[in-house]
């Protein structure tokens, strides 16, 4: 039943969105990179550079700028996402340029019991942009702003119940031949006239309730969907639903993400050319996407690949231990190069 609920949420929401762009989208649905088709392959490779500019609190001191290059491999395994991140010192991304790596199994579960952070928001944004997966980012935003309403909270429970009964009806009769006796009554077409009217009315109702926090606004010649919550503001293109910016206000700091123009990277899937991530007044991170590809993996699992990279990295670190520096992990913005063990 749980899988069916997720399936219904997905199918009906996107059917409504595609059928009428004028319909009001859900908050969580917006954070899904809707203009991108879903990845069909089970392994996805993302490459990007990350440049940090850390400003000193002393105005006369020049900012410290650090640049690194990353390759992130996503493995989709039975609705779970495993991640291998390798960080390099230059754009060649050769094995002898590895300066850090880490492997995370079931990344969404990995973050489940961790507090909301820049780490969680950025990792969630990568899953949103690359895999059309909003779960991690939505859970992080929900922690910061409880009025962030996830799809499971906005669903019409009576309509969901009716569709659940219809799914059960189909399951019980899926092997019946045409003309043979069918068990029970189709809940979408009951025999009683009053029940039939109720079912028809229920089917015509929205699957999700309208959100007062999502509004269509005009800025110049363009229209945007704007999300205004207690501690979150976000903007999306009206027609494509591409994300433009996201601001999260915390008790101690603020996170501001600006998404650049979107381009096709593999002929099918698009990404913003860059993302600017500002943390407070002193740290700015510029992420520039360099490549995106996908394939159906018939070789080693991601864990096996991670073990191979770990052996390479361990040898490099042993031979060059005096020259190794701390790595500013792109997917965490804070991890050290010792975080490589499998």
Helices and strands as residue ranges (DSSP letters): H 2-19, H 27-30, E 43-54, E 64-77, E 80-88, G 95-97, E 98-104, H 107-112, H 118-131, H 135-144, H 151-154, H 157-173, H 193-204, E 214-219, E 222-228, E 232-237, E 243-249, E 254-259, E 262-264, E 270-272, E 274-279, E 283-295, H 302-319
